[in-house]
Amino acid sequence: MTTDVGIAPEFPPSLEWLNLSEPLRMAQLRGKVCAVAFINAGSAWSQQRLGDLAHLRARHGGRLNVVAVHVPRFEHERDARRVAKRLSRHKLDFPIAHDPDWTLWQQYGIEAWPTVVLLDGEGRIHERWVGDGQVRELDAAVTALNDAIVPQSRNDAPIELRQLREPMLPLRFPVGIAVNANYLYVADSGHHRVLECDHGGRVLRQFGSGGPGFIDGPMELSAFNRPHGICLQRDMLYVADSGNHAVRRIQLRTGDIDTIVGAGRAGEPVEGLVTDARAIALDQPRALALSAEAMHIATAGDNRVWTYDLGKRELRLLAGSGALGVADGSGKHASFAEPAGLATVQQMIYVCDAAGSAIRSINSRSGQVTTLLGEDPWHFGEADGARVEARLQQPQAIALDPDAPVLWIADSGNDALRMLRLGGGELATFQLPQRLHAPSGLAIADRVAWIADTDAHAVLRLDIQSGALRHVPIGE
């Protein structure tokens, strides 16, 4: 937290207001405390901070204004339509601006996502809070500024919001995909549920009531909150329940759901034996991968990869310092940048680093982390070829090909499907007959790639041999 008293600048005309019919003016915010949040739609920390602000806004009722200002990290995030789609996954009831040229960011002298700038009732800048966390302190600062406001009669135009809406479709932002010989499983994140389908797309069972919650029990009564990655092992389906900061388990024989680990809130896990599953807080688990009894968990909120021994019920840190970066090393001396996808074979674990636009590997025995592709969070693009020159843009998922030494990559920022040949090979783009829409889930089996075409609210089936791509009519 830093203190900075001065008059807040007017919103520049270059801002694109995503959920307002008319541009917002500073005068409309006067008379109340206002939190101006500089965020990035794809940032795990920003998403957590938006949740915090929504909670504070509800707590303070009509005494707190919140304005979110999205500032792009990646080139694809300069597109306001893509940003609106990403943010529509979260039900936000405050104005959201898009600052594609970093204009307001520079006027405020912002240096990192997320940063919250608190304004008093007269539009003066009082404090700024960098990073996530510190919710109680932020709450206390809002209360103090509110207590100092002298009520005045004002006649400014009210702020009229329009909802960021998506079409009513059977799927809403599907992400995780898992498949076996008979069934296709889909994490339907926007509907807070996991679906079991046949390969033709017919829905056989729904796990989760369809509303957000953190409830174990029978499949029709239980609840998830924005489930993300899923992992299938025999008659168990494991779910990275990102919104609940937990790992859940679906017992496919009965449909019952229980919690493996996760407290329902973000936090830093404590290593060791887990005697109470809900006493251990994770931080935005995004992906899971299983190797025998070892479950590997990628947590985007703390930039780490954890290992949970299902037999011993023991949690340990596999790799990651917690800092956001692309740095190799052993165990906690390595750094990740929002790990969002995992794949494993024998003792090797492959990691998809979303914010780092990188592909990494971890030796599960030694904890040694090696970067296969990518450089750092500020180097990204769309280029095939040798690894030193090839570029990705905010990839979201990976899958190993069981029939070839190839790692498939859902290159979300480039709306593309990429292939990295293992053993030192090059990166290539698989030529599809149509563009993808921010793909965020992948599964490969029997020379078929199943793709979660997330922003199109669809699942696609790709015949790898022929290149034929078709829509899977799930629930239609």
C-alpha positions in Angstrom: 0.0 0.0 0.0 1.3 3.5 -0.9 -0.2 6.9 -0.1 -0.6 9.4 -2.9 -2.8 12.5 -2.4 -3.8 14.3 -5.6 -6.8 14.8 -7.9 -7.6 11.8 -10.0 -7.4 12.5 -13.8 -10.5 12.5 -15.9 -11.2 9.3 -17.9 -9.6 9.8 -21.3 -11.7 9.5 -24.5 -9.5 6.6 -25.7 -11.1 4.3 -23.1 -13.6 1.8 -24.5 -16.4 1.2 -22.0 -17.4 -2.5 -22.2 -20.7 -2.4 -20.2 -21.8 1.3 -20.4 -23.9 3.0 -23.1 -22.2 6.3 -22.4 -18.6 7.1 -21.3 -18.2 7.5 -17.5 -17.1 10.8 -16.1 -15.3 11.4 -12.8 -18.1 13.7 -11.6 -20.5 10.7 -11.5 -18.3 9.0 -8.9 -18.1 12.0 -6.5 -19.8 11.7 -3.1 -18.6 8.1 -2.6 -15.4 6.3 -2.1 -14.2 4.8 -5.4 -11.8 1.9 -6.1 -10.3 2.2 -9.5 -8.8 -1.2 -10.3 -6.2 -1.7 -13.0 -6.5 -5.3 -14.0 -5.7 -7.8 -16.8 -8.5 -10.1 -17.8 -6.2 -13.2 -18.1 -4.3 -12.6 -14.9 -5.1 -15.0 -12.0 -4.2 -12.3 -9.5 -6.4 -9.7 -11.2 -9.3 -12.2 -11.2 -8.9 -12.7 -7.5 -8.8 -9.0 -6.9 -12.0 -8.5 -8.9 -13.7 -11.0 -6.6 -12.4 -9.2 -3.6 -13.8 -5.9 -4.9 -17.2 -7.4 -5.7 -17.3 -8.7 -2.1 -16.3 -5.3 -0.7 -18.9 -3.5 -2.8 -21.6 -5.8 -1.5 -20.3 -5.3 2.1 -20.3 -1.5 1.8 -23.6 -1.3 -0.1 -24.1 1.9 -2.0 -21.1 3.6 -0.3 -18.4 2.2 -2.6 -18.0 2.7 -6.3 -15.8 0.3 -8.2 -14.4 0.9 -11.7 -12.3 -1.8 -13.4 -9.8 -0.7 -16.1 -8.5 -3.5 -18.3 -4.9 -3.0 -19.6 -3.6 -5.6 -22.1 -0.5 -7.7 -21.6 -0.8 -9.6 -24.8 -1.5 -8.4 -28.3 -4.7 -10.3 -28.6 -6.0 -8.5 -25.5 -6.1 -5.2 -27.3 -9.3 -6.5 -29.0 -12.2 -5.2 -26.8 -14.5 -8.0 -27.9 -12.1 -10.7 -26.6 -11.7 -8.8 -23.4 -15.4 -8.5 -22.9 -15.8 -12.3 -23.4 -13.1 -13.1 -20.9 -14.7 -10.7 -18.3 -18.2 -11.9 -18.9 -17.2 -15.2 -17.3 -17.4 -13.3 -14.0 -20.6 -11.5 -13.0 -19.4 -8.0 -12.4 -21.9 -5.3 -11.6 -19.6 -2.2 -11.9 -18.2 -0.3 -14.9 -15.4 -1.9 -16.9 -13.2 0.1 -19.2 -10.7 -1.1 -21.8 -7.4 0.8 -22.0 -5.8 -0.6 -25.2 -3.0 1.9 -25.4 -2.2 2.1 -21.7 -3.3 5.7 -21.5 -4.9 5.8 -18.1 -2.3 3.3 -16.8 0.4 5.9 -17.6 -1.6 8.8 -16.2 -1.8 7.1 -12.9 1.8 5.8 -13.0 0.7 2.2 -12.6 3.5 -0.4 -12.7 1.8 -3.8 -12.1 -1.4 -5.8 -12.3 -3.5 -5.7 -10.3 -3.3 -2.2 -8.7 -6.3 -0.6 -6.8 -6.3 3.2 -6.4 -8.7 4.5 -3.8 -10.3 7.9 -4.3 -12.2 9.8 -1.7 -15.6 11.4 -2.1 -14.0 14.5 -3.8 -12.1 12.5 -6.3 -8.7 12.8 -4.6 -6.3 9.9 -4.8 -5.5 8.6 -1.3 -3.9 5.2 -1.4 -2.9 2.5 -3.9 -2.7 -1.2 -3.3 -0.5 -3.4 -5.5 -1.1 -7.2 -5.9 -3.8 -9.4 -4.4 -4.4 -10.1 -0.8 -4.6 -7.4 2.0 -8.4 -7.5 1.8 -8.9 -6.6 5.5 -6.6 -3.6 5.1 -8.3 -2.5 2.0 -11.7 -2.8 3.7 -10.5 -0.7 6.6 -9.2 2.0 4.2 -12.6 2.1 2.5 -14.3 2.4 5.8 -12.1 5.2 7.0 -12.6 7.2 3.8 -16.3 6.7 4.0 -16.4 8.0 7.6 -14.7 11.2 6.4 -17.3 12.0 3.7 -19.5 15.0 4.3 -22.9 14.4 2.6 -23.7 16.8 -0.1 -26.6 17.3 -2.6 -25.4 16.2 -6.0 -27.2 16.1 -9.4 -24.9 14.0 -11.5 -26.2 11.5 -14.1 -26.6 7.9 -12.7 -24.3 5.2 -13.9 -26.3 2.9 -16.1 -24.8 -0.6 -16.7 -25.6 -3.0 -19.5 -24.7 -6.6 -18.9 -22.0 -8.4 -20.7 -24.1 -11.2 -22.1 -23.3 -14.4 -24.0 -25.8 -16.4 -26.1 -27.9 -19.0 -24.3 -26.2 -22.2 -25.4 -25.8 -25.7 -23.9 -22.2 -25.0 -23.0 -20.8 -21.8 -21.5 -17.0 -21.4 -21.7 -16.0 -25.1 -21.6 -12.4 -25.7 -20.6 -11.3 -29.1 -19.3 -11.6 -32.2 -21.5 -11.1 -35.9 -20.7 -11.8 -38.9 -22.8 -11.7 -42.7 -22.7 -12.9 -45.4 -25.0 -16.6 -44.8 -24.2 -17.1 -41.4 -22.7 -16.2 -37.7 -23.2 -16.0 -35.5 -20.1 -16.3 -31.7 -20.3 -15.8 -29.1 -17.6 -18.6 -26.6 -18.4 -17.1 -23.8 -16.4 -19.7 -21.1 -17.0 -22.5 -23.5 -15.9 -20.4 -24.7 -12.9 -20.8 -28.4 -13.8 -19.0 -31.4 -15.4 -20.8 -33.3 -18.1 -20.4 -37.0 -19.0 -21.3 -37.5 -22.7 -21.0 -40.2 -25.3 -18.6 -39.5 -28.2 -21.5 -38.2 -30.2 -22.2 -35.4 -27.7 -25.3 -36.9 -26.0 -25.3 -35.9 -22.3 -25.5 -38.9 -20.1 -25.0 -37.4 -16.7 -24.4 -34.0 -15.1 -22.2 -33.6 -12.1 -23.0 -30.5 -10.1 -26.3 -28.7 -9.7 -25.4 -26.0 -12.3 -25.1 -23.2 -9.8 -21.9 -22.0 -8.1 -21.2 -23.5 -4.7 -18.9 -25.8 -2.7 -21.0 -28.8 -1.8 -20.0 -32.5 -1.7 -22.5 -35.3 -2.1 -24.7 -36.9 -4.8 -24.1 -35.5 -8.3 -27.5 -33.7 -8.5 -27.0 -31.9 -5.2 -23.3 -31.1 -5.2 -21.8 -27.9 -6.5 -18.7 -26.6 -8.3 -17.5 -23.1 -8.9 -15.9 -22.5 -12.3 -14.3 -26.0 -12.7 -11.3 -26.0 -14.9 -8.9 -28.9 -15.7 -10.1 -32.5 -15.3 -8.2 -35.7 -15.2 -9.5 -39.3 -15.6 -8.1 -42.3 -13.8 -10.0 -45.6 -14.1 -13.4 -44.9 -12.4 -12.4 -41.6 -10.9 -12.6 -38.2 -12.4 -10.6 -35.5 -10.7 -11.6 -31.8 -11.1 -9.5 -28.6 -10.6 -12.4 -26.6 -9.1 -10.7 -23.3 -9.6 -13.4 -21.0 -8.2 -13.4 -23.0 -5.0 -9.6 -23.2 -4.8 -10.0 -27.0 -4.5 -9.4 -30.4 -6.1 -12.6 -32.5 -6.2 -13.2 -36.1 -7.0 -16.2 -37.6 -8.9 -16.7 -41.3 -8.2 -18.0 -42.4 -11.6 -19.7 -45.6 -10.4 -22.0 -43.7 -8.0 -21.8 -40.1 -9.2 -20.9 -39.0 -5.7 -18.5 -36.0 -5.3 -16.1 -35.3 -2.5 -13.2 -32.9 -1.9 -9.6 -34.1 -2.0 -8.0 -30.9 -0.8 -9.1 -27.3 -0.8 -10.7 -24.8 1.7 -13.0 -22.9 -0.6 -10.8 -19.8 -0.4 -7.4 -18.8 -1.8 -4.4 -19.4 0.3 -0.9 -20.9 0.6 -0.9 -24.6 1.2 0.9 -26.2 4.1 3.0 -29.2 3.2 2.6 -32.5 4.9 -0.2 -34.9 5.8 -3.7 -33.8 5.0 -6.0 -34.9 7.9 -8.8 -32.5 7.0 -9.2 -31.9 3.2 -10.9 -28.5 3.7 -8.2 -27.2 6.1 -5.7 -26.8 3.2 -6.1 -23.7 1.0 -5.0 -23.8 -2.6 -4.7 -20.8 -4.9 -6.6 -21.1 -8.2 -5.8 -24.7 -9.3 -6.1 -24.9 -13.0 -4.8 -28.3 -14.1 -4.2 -31.8 -12.8 -2.1 -34.7 -14.0 -1.9 -38.2 -12.5 1.1 -40.6 -12.4 0.0 -43.7 -10.4 -0.8 -42.3 -6.9 0.9 -38.9 -7.5 -1.5 -36.2 -8.4 0.2 -33.0 -9.8 -1.7 -29.7 -9.3 -0.9 -26.5 -11.2 -2.0 -23.5 -9.2 -2.1 -20.3 -11.2 -2.7 -18.1 -8.2 0.7 -18.8 -6.6 2.7 -19.9 -9.7 3.5 -23.3 -8.4 3.1 -27.0 -9.1 2.2 -29.2 -6.1 2.1 -33.0 -5.7 -0.6 -34.8 -3.7 0.0 -38.4 -2.8 -3.5 -40.0 -3.0 -2.4 -43.0 -1.0 -0.6 -41.3 1.8 -2.8 -38.1 1.6 0.3 -36.0 1.7 0.9 -32.7 0.0 4.3 -31.3 -1.0 5.7 -28.5 -3.2 7.1 -29.9 -6.4 8.4 -26.7 -8.0 7.9 -23.0 -8.0 9.1 -20.0 -6.0 5.8 -18.2 -6.1 7.2 -15.3 -8.1 5.7 -14.8 -11.6 8.5 -15.6 -14.1 10.1 -18.1 -16.4 13.2 -19.2 -14.6 14.7 -22.7 -14.5 16.1 -24.4 -11.4 15.3 -27.1 -9.0 12.2 -27.1 -6.8 11.5 -23.8 -5.2 14.4 -22.1 -7.1 12.4 -22.3 -10.3 9.7 -19.8 -11.3 6.5 -20.3 -13.3 4.1 -17.7 -14.9 0.5 -18.9 -14.2 0.8 -22.6 -14.9 -2.5 -23.5 -16.6 -2.0 -27.0 -18.2 -0.2 -30.2 -17.2 0.7 -33.5 -18.9 2.8 -36.4 -17.6 4.6 -39.4 -18.9 6.8 -41.6 -16.7 8.9 -39.2 -14.5 8.5 -36.2 -16.8 5.8 -33.5 -16.2 5.1 -30.9 -18.9 3.7 -27.6 -17.9 1.9 -25.0 -19.9 2.8 -21.5 -18.6 0.0 -19.2 -19.7 1.4 -15.8 -18.7 4.9 -16.9 -19.7 3.8 -18.1 -23.2 6.1 -21.0 -22.4 6.3 -24.8 -22.2 8.3 -26.2 -19.3 9.2 -29.6 -18.0 9.7 -30.9 -14.5 11.6 -34.0 -13.5 9.3 -35.4 -10.8 12.2 -37.1 -9.0 14.7 -34.3 -8.9 12.3 -31.3 -9.2 14.5 -29.9 -11.9 12.5 -27.4 -14.1 13.6 -26.8 -17.7 12.2 -24.4 -20.3 11.5 -26.2 -23.6 9.9 -23.2 -25.4 9.5 -19.5 -24.4 11.5 -16.8 -22.8 9.7 -14.6 -20.3 6.2 -13.0 -19.8 7.0 -10.2 -22.2 8.2 -12.3 -25.2 5.3 -13.9 -27.1 4.0 -14.1 -30.7 3.1 -16.6 -33.4 6.1 -18.3 -35.0 6.9 -21.9 -35.9 10.3 -23.4 -36.2 13.3 -24.0 -34.0 12.6 -23.6 -30.3 14.9 -20.6 -29.8 12.8 -18.7 -32.4 9.3 -20.2 -32.0 6.7 -18.2 -30.1 3.3 -18.9 -28.4 0.8 -16.4 -27.1 -0.9 -17.2 -23.7 -1.4 -21.0 -24.3 -4.0 -22.5 -22.0 -3.7 -26.3 -22.3 -1.5 -29.2 -23.4 -1.9 -32.9 -24.2 0.6 -35.6 -24.9 0.0 -37.7 -28.1 0.0 -41.4 -27.0 1.0 -42.4 -30.6 3.8 -40.0 -31.3 6.5 -38.0 -29.4 4.4 -34.8 -29.8 3.0 -32.3 -27.2 -0.2 -30.7 -28.5 -0.8 -27.1 -27.4 -4.0 -25.0 -27.2 -2.4 -21.7 -28.2 -5.3 -19.6 -27.0 -3.9 -16.2 -27.7 -3.3 -17.1 -31.3 -6.6 -19.1 -31.7 -4.4 -22.0 -33.0 -3.5 -25.6 -32.4 0.3 -26.1 -32.2 2.5 -29.2 -32.0 5.9 -29.4 -30.3 8.0 -32.4 -31.2 9.7 -33.7 -28.1 13.3 -34.7 -28.0 14.5 -31.3 -29.2 12.1 -31.0 -32.2 10.5 -27.9 -33.7 7.2 -26.1 -33.1 4.6 -26.4 -35.9 1.0 -25.2 -36.4 -1.7 -27.8 -37.3 -3.6 -26.3 -40.3 -7.3 -26.3 -39.4 -10.2 -25.7 -41.8 -11.5 -23.0 -39.5 -10.1 -20.6 -36.8 -10.5 -21.5 -33.1 -11.8 -19.2 -30.4 -9.4 -19.0 -27.4 -9.2 -22.8 -27.1 -8.5 -23.8 -23.4 -8.9 -27.6 -23.2 -7.3 -30.6 -25.1 -7.4 -34.3 -25.0 -5.8 -36.8 -27.5 -6.9 -40.4 -28.0 -7.0 -42.8 -30.9 -5.6 -40.2 -33.3 -8.4 -37.8 -32.4 -8.0 -34.4 -30.8 -10.9 -33.2 -28.7 -10.7 -29.4 -28.3 -12.6 -27.1 -26.0 -13.2 -24.1 -28.2 -13.9 -22.0 -25.2 -15.0 -18.6 -26.4 -17.2 -20.3 -29.0 -18.9 -22.3 -26.2 -18.2 -25.5 -28.2 -16.3 -28.7 -28.3 -14.6 -29.8 -31.5 -13.4 -33.2 -32.8 -10.4 -33.3 -35.0 -9.4 -36.3 -37.0 -5.6 -36.0 -36.9 -5.0 -38.2 -39.9 -7.5 -36.5 -42.3 -7.6 -33.0 -40.8 -11.4 -33.2 -40.7 -12.8 -31.0 -37.9 -16.4 -31.1 -36.7 -18.6 -29.7 -34.0 -19.7 -32.1 -31.2 -23.3 -31.2 -30.5 -23.2 -31.5 -26.7 -26.6 -31.2 -25.2 -28.2 -30.0 -28.5 
